[in-house]
């Protein structure tokens, strides 16, 4: 009944459009949700919008299967419970509602409820004004149903509050219980790429039939040697790389914010105005939007974090040799790019695959990285650190093992807070066991003396200490 699709949204008569995920109902686009995504489009990602669409779709599906439920509290509570329990009868394994929801993890259920809470809260505050400002507005049946749900949510907040998220377990009528939570466990070993195999990955992994994949090697160096997130190199322009004035053998790399970063220095906007931003440059020169706004294979995310200046992230090479390797490989790669025409400014492009010169995509790189790992006998697995994100973990652990202080690690990894680095710098199992052994040795040294070694004798067992 409901489906999420990609759409071009025109909000006025200028011809400017925004690409967004929208929720289609039997009556057309769900306009309240579209308005919400447009309102948030300046600071929320397309991935976030897709998740919100999913959450709203699930809630509408639940409403259609429970049309007789009029009690607001019970409606929200039952919906939350079904996220945790699923909708199948435990004995028959059938679902007469047709929803066919499996039980969801506490984290996933919490995310769905948070998306809905934020949406209903915004809708309750903003949507009533729409009819006053534009009396021609007349929503569809599903629009009105969504508006009504938001109204009821806002009206019930005084007694409902956050409890529909926390009271998601069966309980006695009228009694509230805390939401289900998974038991806390220590994180498993950080999925860092094995340091001892990195050089082999570059030299042998990214070489097929005697031909080197300089493009794949460069992206991997940015991840492993400078700690960038896997999507960030896909926003790089060719002028963003140049020899470091302090060490001309090493590359200086600035990855600019896809929208707010400065346009290339040789471009000036019309009528002598100063240098513009990258979003303006892309639109004026190429008719493009930043890759964060594309809803196809060319999409590349930008998580944010802290920038080194307004607005770019600098590559902090560790170890410094990685910056020298990068510059050497960069010159080889430029020789390949120089012969190919492009209709965009992005550095990494299709060299042989059609369409030649098009933007190189994250999907293509992930496949190339997996193939490189397999060529040197590595199993591709997130848990083993052999996916692209494992290189960022390796970078963080390398800094930690070298004794770099946390404030510097935060800056080198472009985190917003000191806490963000913990997942990248925590001790692995080997280091934990080594610390225990070292502590045991310190204890032995502390109590070492002339006493003879003690023995513990049990029936059939003799333990020396």
C-alpha angles and dihedrals in degrees: 000000000000128000135173116229137172114255141178107232120204112194099180142004097277098094092242113132138184124216111225140155109255132189115238119208128181086266095050134260116001096241100193090059092045090053090050093052092047090050090052098038094101094064107015128080128237088245090059091049091051090053092049089050089053092050094049091045091054092049092050090048089053091050092053092053093047105041094149096059108106101161106100095203093050092045095056093039094051092047091052091047092052090055089060100036102033122225103268122110106246094220103040096027087221129125113209090186093063092225092114095193118170118215111278129218117259090249095052093045090049091052092051092050092046091052091051094045092053092045095049092045091053092043093051091053101040111026100066088062092060094072091048095050096040112027090184090072113113115165127211122253090268092048090053091046090054092046090051092050090051091048092050092046092052092044091051099045092100092067100016101044113142094333096098085067095044098037094063098126128083111268143158113292110273094015123112122212131184118265122264114270131184116244112265116254134176114261115261120243109307108259096242122161109251107261094210091061100046099091089046089052091055099043101036106015096055092047120090124175090350094305122116121223098220091174093057091044092053095049091047091051090053089054099041101031100036103023100237121162112256095251097050100076088059089071092057121121122203093247088057090078124067139139113288108250089218092052115013091194090065128070122244108210126187116183105198127211105268093235110018100035118109117269117242111295094243093061124084126180120240127293095024095293115155125268113303134219127270096257090055092044093052092049096045100042103031109013089242138130124219114284089248087068098049117104099201138068091296091067117121123180131227115205096189120220122152123330125211093225138349095325125338142081118232124218110244102196117214113206098026092224089071089065090053092049089050094055093049092050091043092061090051090050093050089057088060095045095047093073096050127083118225134194092203137046100238117125101220113066144160107278102181108359119086128288086044111208094024121130114286108237136220090240091056092049093049089054092047092048092049091050090049091053092049092051090063094043100260121142111232108235136136090222090057094047093242096124119089093264089060089074093063088052089050090052092052093047091048090056091046094049090049090058097248111166118249097246089058093046088052090054096043091050092041094235122163094221140022090243092062092071096057095089089054098046106039118124118262126224095269092051091047092053091045090053090052091051092048090050091050090052091050089052091051091050091049094056097033113131145132094291115120117249112276123232130210111206121197127170105290092353132090118189120193120206 
